[in-house]
Amino acid sequence: MTQSGLPYFSEAKIAEVLEWEPLIDTIEAAMASFSAGEVAQPVRQMVPVPGHDAIIAAMPAVGEAMAVKVVTLYHDNAGTDLPTHQAVILVFDKTNGSPLATLDGRLITEMRTAAGSAAAARKCAVSEPEIVTIMGNGVQARAHVEALAAVRSWRELRLWSRNPDTGAAVADELGATFLADAEQAIRDADIVACTTSATEPILSGGWLKPGAFVASVGWNGAEGCELDDAAMANCVLVESVDAARDQAGDIRASGCDIFAEVGEIYAGTKTVPAGATVIYDSIGIAIMDVAAAKLAYDLLTAGE
């Protein structure tokens, strides 16, 4: 395949084919495969961008498919026309190493992150939640409402944000009740999604309802935290123990025990204790991008 003949699939094209339910199933299967030792993948390689509050990262993985994501994170893009996360994913033919296509990676990153939370909630959260709380008002806040709705129905949707004006507007958009007090937003919630850019804890474990499910996806580097030590004292699940110990601020700051990788839960090799409060601490790993990109590629090229 010459470079001039390598197809490129835009975000708009990917949005036409990538849907929540098959993506959630794909992410669950990929995580089970990862925890079974069937995936070759290094810990994400990150390089700071001199002169900017930014990084560029490389995320290769080989499982059922083979691909590499190159992603940039520019914090200063927040509030501008440019997304904070921008990425491309290069998919290869696993049988012979030939490049198959380049895919825009922004939407894939957005959706695979929320799909990971939804897969964990489907397995670990109560089957009929009364209250779901979203912490944050950005891309992942919106994506988590959509992804969680694919696996659970609820009576009440709440939203909290550090920016009350923006948070109230997003809550209206999502059909949620905006609560300016974080503790009030968390109390009695069955499912909580923390999707912020906070570097200091915004959620206290003392606020959590026993048996609640919490997804923390607002990764802010190896030192940033969304959850306090009391929250991290619960049943903690991660995507990769090695990656979490290296790059998850919540894990590193609390020094907490990790109960299992989510892939072990999906495969049934480990079981969450009945009634446990579950913390799914997500930083995102490469096989999630690879699996999602391959799903999108297969859908985009079906029938060719």
N, C-alpha and C positions, 0 to 999 in steps of 0.2 A: 504494500500500500504506500503510494507516494504521498507526501505531505499535501499536495494540491488535491488529491482525491480523498482525503480523510474527512468524513462527514462531521459537521458540527451541529449540535442540537441546542437551540436557545432555551432560555427559561420558559418562554411562551409555549414552545412545543412540548416541553416536559410537563407543563401545567395541564396540557390537554389530555395526558394519559395517566399521570400518577395520581392514584386514589388512595384514600386512607386505609380501607380494610385490607386490600392485598399488600400494601406497604407494611402495615403492622404485622401481618403474618410473616412477611419476608424478613423483617428485622428480628422477630422472635426466633425464626429458624437459624438466622445467621449467628445470633448470640449463643444458641445452643451448640452450634457447630464450633464456635470459637472456644467455649468452655470445655468442649470434648477434645480439644487439641488438634482440630482439623483445619485450623487457619494459621498461616504464617504471616506474622505482623509485628513490626517493631513498635515501641512506644513512639508516639507522635514526636517528630523532630521539629523544634521551633527555633527561629532565628529572629532576634529583635531587629527592628529597622532603625538605624541610627537617626537621631533627630526627630523621631516621631513616637507617639504612644501607640506602637503598632508592632505586630509580628507577621512573619511569613512562615508557614508550616507545611511540611510534607507528610502525607499519610498514605503509604502504600499498604496493600494487603492482598493475600492470595487465599481464597477459599474455593467455593464452587465457581467463583469468577475471579478475575485478576484486574486490578485497576489501581490508580494512584490519584489522590486528590491533592492539589496544591491550593492552599487557602491563605488569604490575608485577613487580618483583624486590625482595623483602624478605629480605635475608640473615638477619635475626633470626628469621624463621619456621622456620629449620632446627631440627629436633628437636621441633617442636610439631605440633599437629594441622593447621596450615595449611601448604600448599606454599609454597616460596620463590617459584615462578613462578605467577602467576595471570593469566588473559587471557580476552578475548572477541574473536571475529572476526566482522565484519560483511561479508557477501557481497552484492554488487550484481549486477544484470542489466547486462552490459556493453553491450547494444544500446541501452538507454534510461536507464540510471542508477538504476533503481528498486531499493531494498533488497529482497533476497530472503529473508534469514534472518540470525539471530544464532546463532553456535555458541560453546559453551564452548571456550576455547583451550588449557587446560592439557594435556590428553592429546594434542591435535594438535601442540603444541610439543614435547612429549616424543617422540612417535613420528616426527615429521618430522626431528628432529635425528639420531636413531639411524638412520633410513632414509637420510639423507644419507651417513653413514659407511658403511653397508652398500653403497650404490650405488658409492661410491668404492672400497671393498674388492673388490667384484665385478669392477671394471675393472682394478684396480692390484695387488691382492694375489695371492700364489701360489694356484694353483687347489686345491692339497691341503695346507693348513697343518697342521703337526704341533701347534703350540702357539699358543694365543690367550691373551693376558693382558689383564685388565681392571684399571685403576687407579682406585679409587674404590669406594664402597659405597652410593651413593644411587640415585635414580630412573634416571639415565642409565646407571649400571652395569648395572642389570637390563635396561633397554631395549636396550642394545647387545648383550647376550648373545642376546636374542630376535631382533633384526634381523640380526646377523651369522650366526646359525644359519639364516636364510632364504636365505643366499647361499653359505655355506661350511660344511663339516663339519671337525671337528678331532679329534685324539687326546687332547689335554690342555687343560683350561681352568684358568688360574691367576687369582688375585685378590690384589691388594695394596691396603692402605688405611692411611691415617695413624692410624686408630683400630683397633688390633688386635682388640679385643673385638667391635666392630660388624662389622669386616671378616670375621672368622672366621665369624660367624653368617650373614652374607650369602653367603659362599663355600659354606657348607653348603647353604643354600637353593638356590643355583644349580648345585650339583654340581661346584664348583670346588675346587682346592687353594689354601688360603690361605698366602701367603708374607709374612712380616713384613719381609723385606729387599727393598727396591725393585729393587736391581740383580739379585738372584737371580730375581725375578719376571720381569724383562725379558730376561735372557740367553736366547738361542736362540729367542725368540718370533718367530713369523712375522707375527702381527697383534697390535697393541697398541691398546687404546682407553683414552685418558686422559679421565676423566670427573669430575675433582675440582673443588673450589672453591679450590685452591691459588693463591696469589699469587706464590709463588717456585717455581722449577723443581723438579719431582719426578722428571723423567726426564732422564738424560744421554745424549747421542748416542753416547758411547763404549760404552754397554751394548748398543746395537742390533746385531742380526744383519744383515749385508749383505743387501740386498734385502727387508728388513722393510717392512711397511706400518703406519703409525701414524696414528690419528685422534685429534686433540686437540679436544675439544668443551667442556671445562670453562671456558667464557668467564667471565673475572673482571674485566672492564673493560679499558679501553685500556692499562692499565699492568700488569695481572697476567699472570703467565707460568706455564705448566705444563712447558714444554720449555726446555732450555738452548741456548746458541748453537751447540754442536756438533751437536745434533739438527737445528736449523734450517738448518744448512749443507747439508742434503740436498736432494732434489727436492721443493720445496714447492708444494702445490696449495691454492687457496683457492676460495671460492664467488664472491667479487667482489673484484677487485684494489682498487677504490676503498674498499669497506667494510673490507677487511683493513688497508689502510694507515691508515685512520682509527681503527679500533676494535679490532684484534687485538693484544693485548699481546705474544704470542710474536713476531709480525712486527715490531712497533714497537721492542721491546727489542733484538732481534738485528740489525735492519737487513738482514735476509737478502734474497736475490733470490727473487722469486716466479716459478716456472717457468710456471705456467698456471692459469687457472680450470678447475675440474673440468668445466664445461660444454664447454670446448674439447676436453678429453680424450674426453668422451662423443660429441661430434660428429665426432671424428677429425681436427680441424684441427691438433691438436698430439698428440704421442705421447710417453709417458714412456720415457726411455731404458731399454733392456733391462738388468735387474739392478739398477736404481736403488733405493735406499732412499727410500720415499715418505712425506712428511709431509702429511697432509690437515689443515690448520688451519682449523677451522670456528668461525664466530661466529653462524651462522644469518642468513639474509636473508629479506626479506618474501615473495618469490615462492615460497619453500618453504611458508610458511604458507598463502598464497593457493591454491596448487595442492592442498595437502592438504585444506584446507577445502572447496574445490570438489569434490574427490573424495568427501569425506564427505557433502556436501550432495546430490550426485547420487545416491549410494547410498541416502540416507535418504528421498529423494523419488521414487525410481524407482517407476513405475507410477501415480503420482498424475495 
